[in-house]
């Protein structure tokens, strides 16, 4: 049986994750407030951003940049 949540990205009830898809407090927030469907949309957007901006995910500065983009994309503000 799937877990239902109110997704703040889609603004409707949708299927939630089985476990936090990201580490730490932000991962918990995503677990409770972002649906699987919204997360899939973020993964597509993330891939585009990494490619377009030539980000290196081994670089701490680029990791922070993609995290900021993720927060903006999913929550429409930086939290």
C-alpha positions as CSV (number, residue, x, y, z in Angstrom):
1,X,0.0,0.0,0.0
2,X,1.5,3.3,-1.0
3,X,1.8,6.3,1.4
4,X,-0.2,9.3,0.5
5,X,1.0,12.9,1.2
6,X,-0.1,16.4,0.2
7,X,2.6,17.4,-2.2
8,X,3.5,21.1,-1.9
9,X,5.0,21.1,-5.4
10,X,2.0,19.6,-7.2
11,X,-0.5,21.1,-4.7
12,X,-2.5,17.9,-4.4
13,X,-2.5,14.5,-2.7
14,X,-0.1,12.1,-4.3
15,X,2.1,9.1,-3.6
16,X,4.9,9.6,-1.1
17,X,8.4,8.1,-0.9
18,X,9.2,4.9,0.9
19,X,12.3,6.6,2.5
20,X,13.9,10.0,2.3
21,X,15.4,10.5,-1.2
22,X,18.0,13.0,0.1
23,X,20.1,13.0,3.3
24,X,19.6,15.1,6.4
25,X,16.9,17.5,7.4
26,X,16.2,18.5,3.8
27,X,15.6,14.8,3.0
28,X,13.1,14.6,5.8
29,X,11.3,17.6,4.5
30,X,11.2,16.1,1.0
31,X,9.9,12.8,2.4
32,X,7.0,14.5,4.1
33,X,6.2,17.2,1.6
34,X,7.3,16.1,-1.9
35,X,5.7,13.3,-3.9
36,X,7.4,10.7,-6.0
37,X,6.1,12.3,-9.1
38,X,7.5,15.8,-8.2
39,X,10.8,14.2,-7.3
40,X,11.0,12.6,-10.7
41,X,10.4,16.0,-12.3
42,X,13.3,17.4,-10.2
43,X,15.6,14.6,-11.3
44,X,15.0,15.5,-14.9
45,X,15.6,19.2,-14.2
46,X,18.7,18.3,-12.2
47,X,20.2,16.4,-15.1
48,X,19.5,19.4,-17.4
49,X,21.2,21.8,-15.0
50,X,24.2,19.6,-14.4
51,X,24.7,19.3,-18.2
52,X,24.0,22.9,-19.2
53,X,26.1,24.4,-16.4
54,X,28.8,21.7,-16.7
55,X,28.5,21.0,-12.9
56,X,30.9,18.6,-11.3
57,X,29.1,16.7,-8.5
58,X,32.4,15.9,-6.9
59,X,33.0,19.6,-6.3
60,X,31.6,21.0,-3.0
61,X,30.7,24.3,-4.6
62,X,28.7,22.6,-7.4
63,X,27.0,20.4,-4.8
64,X,25.8,23.4,-2.9
65,X,24.7,25.0,-6.1
66,X,22.5,22.0,-7.2
67,X,21.1,21.8,-3.6
68,X,20.1,25.5,-3.9
69,X,18.5,24.8,-7.3
70,X,16.6,21.8,-5.8
71,X,15.2,23.9,-3.0
72,X,14.1,26.6,-5.4
73,X,12.5,24.1,-7.8
74,X,10.7,22.0,-5.1
75,X,9.7,24.6,-2.6
76,X,9.9,27.9,-4.6
77,X,12.1,29.4,-2.0
78,X,15.3,28.6,-0.2
79,X,14.7,27.0,3.2
